[in-house]
Amino acid sequence: MSHQLSFDLPTKPALGRSDFFVAPSNAVAVAMIDGWRDWPARKFALSGETGSGKSHLVHVWAATSGARIIAARDLPQADIAALATGPVAVEDLPDIAGDRPAEEAMFHLHNLVLAEGHALLVTGQEPPARWPLELPDLKSRMAATPHAALANPDDALIAAVLSKLFADRQIRPRPDVIPYLVVHMERSFAAAAQMVAELDEKALRQGHNVTRALAARLLKREGDD
């Protein structure tokens, strides 16, 4: 297995299979992506908070399966019949909840992809049974979709997260920075992404390296808010 992870950032993260850190919190999801040919009913749902690696795994799957990737909000303008000629990944599907044309497009895509014998991957922050979709047929099909969650990170995973986020920004923090952050920062992917972005901005502004002292000042400031 590999020992790095990539996340949904405004930079250019590495999105290959070898860049993904496998940990207990994501091992089931990774195994399902690797074994995609055996998905029940040829469909699967990934859930997890922003930055948890959903988009990375979508790209890993697309590279393996030849799938096309589309954001759910782009479905009303998409050629559904053309999309359904191969595997498809639809990202952030709950974003279209209440958007009737988008939900109808997703329902049509779901049925056509599976009827053509291809595979479908969908993602959202919550498990699919909690997606607030309004089209009853789509809601029931998503709720019945096999699912795995990318759970909150442990120490090893949050350290890998920080390491990869720094690498994506071409930052080489001092060796004591990541161990310090693992102990003292909020344990979440979103907090890791925000911390790395703030450290990058502050270090560039001050013309210094990313140091433990700089990290400590940022954490103290957040604690005082």
C-alpha positions in Angstrom: 0.0 0.0 0.0 1.1 3.6 -0.5 1.6 6.2 2.2 0.3 9.6 1.0 -3.0 11.3 0.5 -4.4 14.0 -1.8 -7.4 16.3 -1.2 -9.9 18.6 -2.8 -7.7 21.8 -2.9 -7.5 24.9 -5.1 -3.8 23.9 -5.8 -2.8 21.0 -8.1 -2.8 17.9 -5.9 -1.4 14.6 -7.1 -4.4 12.3 -7.8 -2.8 9.0 -8.6 -3.3 5.7 -6.8 0.2 5.8 -5.4 -0.5 9.2 -3.8 -3.2 7.9 -1.6 -2.5 7.0 2.1 -4.4 3.9 3.2 -5.5 3.9 6.8 -8.1 2.2 8.9 -10.4 5.2 8.5 -10.5 4.8 4.7 -9.5 1.2 4.1 -13.0 -0.1 3.2 -13.6 2.7 0.7 -10.2 2.1 -0.9 -10.9 -1.7 -1.1 -14.3 -1.0 -2.8 -12.7 1.3 -5.3 -10.0 -1.3 -6.1 -12.6 -4.0 -6.4 -15.0 -1.9 -8.5 -15.7 -4.7 -11.0 -17.5 -6.6 -8.2 -19.8 -3.8 -7.0 -23.4 -5.1 -6.3 -25.7 -3.8 -9.1 -22.6 -2.0 -10.6 -22.9 1.1 -8.5 -21.3 2.6 -5.4 -21.4 5.7 -3.2 -18.6 7.4 -1.3 -19.2 9.8 1.5 -16.9 12.0 3.6 -16.3 15.6 4.7 -14.7 18.1 2.4 -11.0 17.2 1.9 -11.4 13.6 3.0 -10.2 12.2 -0.3 -13.5 11.6 -2.2 -12.3 13.4 -5.3 -9.0 11.7 -5.2 -10.6 8.3 -5.1 -13.0 9.3 -7.9 -9.9 10.2 -10.1 -8.2 6.9 -9.1 -11.3 5.0 -10.2 -11.7 7.0 -13.4 -8.1 6.2 -14.3 -8.7 2.5 -13.7 -12.1 2.2 -15.2 -12.0 4.8 -18.0 -14.9 6.6 -16.4 -15.9 10.1 -17.1 -16.3 12.5 -14.2 -19.1 15.1 -13.9 -20.2 17.4 -11.2 -23.9 16.8 -10.3 -24.8 20.5 -10.9 -23.6 20.1 -14.5 -26.0 17.3 -15.3 -28.8 19.4 -16.8 -26.5 20.7 -19.5 -24.8 17.3 -20.2 -25.5 14.8 -23.0 -26.8 12.0 -20.8 -26.9 9.5 -23.6 -23.2 10.1 -24.4 -22.2 9.9 -20.8 -23.9 6.6 -20.4 -21.8 4.9 -23.0 -19.2 4.1 -20.4 -18.6 4.2 -16.6 -19.5 7.5 -14.9 -18.6 9.3 -11.7 -21.0 12.0 -10.4 -19.5 14.2 -7.7 -21.4 16.0 -5.0 -24.7 14.6 -5.9 -26.6 16.1 -2.8 -25.8 19.5 -4.3 -28.7 19.0 -6.7 -31.3 18.3 -4.0 -34.5 20.3 -4.9 -33.3 21.0 -8.5 -35.9 19.1 -10.5 -34.1 19.2 -13.9 -30.8 18.1 -12.3 -32.5 15.3 -10.3 -34.3 14.1 -13.4 -31.1 14.1 -15.4 -29.4 12.1 -12.6 -32.3 9.6 -12.6 -32.0 9.2 -16.3 -28.2 8.8 -16.2 -28.5 6.2 -13.3 -30.9 4.0 -15.3 -29.1 4.3 -18.6 -25.6 3.7 -17.3 -26.7 0.5 -15.5 -28.9 -0.6 -18.5 -25.9 -0.3 -20.7 -23.9 -2.6 -18.4 -21.5 0.1 -17.1 -20.6 1.2 -13.5 -21.7 4.3 -11.6 -19.9 6.1 -8.7 -21.5 8.9 -6.8 -20.2 11.0 -3.9 -21.5 13.3 -1.1 -20.6 14.4 2.3 -23.4 12.4 4.1 -24.3 8.7 3.4 -26.7 8.4 0.5 -29.7 7.6 2.7 -29.4 11.1 4.1 -29.3 12.9 0.8 -32.3 15.3 0.7 -33.3 14.4 -2.8 -36.9 15.2 -3.8 -37.5 12.9 -6.7 -38.8 9.8 -5.1 -37.4 7.3 -7.6 -34.0 8.8 -7.5 -34.0 9.1 -3.7 -34.9 5.4 -3.3 -32.2 4.3 -5.8 -29.5 6.4 -4.1 -30.6 5.2 -0.6 -30.2 1.6 -1.8 -26.7 2.2 -3.3 -23.8 0.3 -1.6 -21.8 2.8 0.4 -18.6 3.4 2.3 -17.5 6.4 4.3 -14.2 8.1 4.6 -14.1 8.5 8.3 -12.3 11.0 10.6 -8.5 10.6 10.5 -6.3 9.0 13.2 -2.8 10.4 14.0 -1.0 8.6 11.1 -3.6 9.7 8.6 -3.7 13.4 9.7 0.1 13.4 9.5 0.0 12.0 6.0 -2.7 14.6 5.1 -0.5 17.5 6.3 2.5 16.1 4.5 0.7 15.8 1.2 -1.0 19.2 1.5 2.4 20.8 2.1 3.9 18.8 -0.8 1.0 19.9 -3.1 2.0 23.5 -2.4 5.7 22.7 -2.8 6.4 23.6 0.9 9.0 21.9 3.0 8.1 22.6 6.6 10.7 22.1 9.4 10.7 18.5 10.6 9.0 19.3 13.9 6.0 21.1 12.3 3.8 18.2 11.4 4.2 16.3 14.7 3.4 19.5 16.5 0.3 20.1 14.4 -0.9 16.5 14.8 -1.0 17.0 18.6 -2.4 20.5 18.8 -4.7 21.2 15.9 -8.3 20.2 15.3 -8.5 16.6 14.0 -10.2 17.0 10.7 -9.4 17.2 7.0 -10.9 20.7 6.7 -8.8 22.0 9.6 -5.7 20.5 8.0 -6.4 22.2 4.7 -7.1 25.5 6.3 -4.0 25.3 8.5 -1.7 24.5 5.6 -3.2 27.3 3.5 -2.7 29.8 6.4 0.8 28.7 7.1 1.7 29.0 3.4 0.2 32.5 3.2 1.9 33.7 6.4 5.3 32.2 5.5 5.2 33.8 2.1 4.2 37.2 3.5 6.9 37.1 6.1 9.6 35.6 3.8 10.3 32.7 6.3 10.1 29.0 6.3 7.1 27.2 7.8 8.3 26.6 11.4 6.8 25.2 14.6 6.8 28.7 16.1 4.7 30.0 13.2 2.3 27.1 13.6 2.1 27.8 17.3 1.2 31.4 16.7 -1.6 30.5 14.3 -3.0 27.9 16.7 -2.9 30.4 19.6 -4.7 33.0 17.5 -7.4 30.5 16.6 -7.7 29.6 20.2 -8.2 33.2 21.1 -11.0 33.7 18.6 
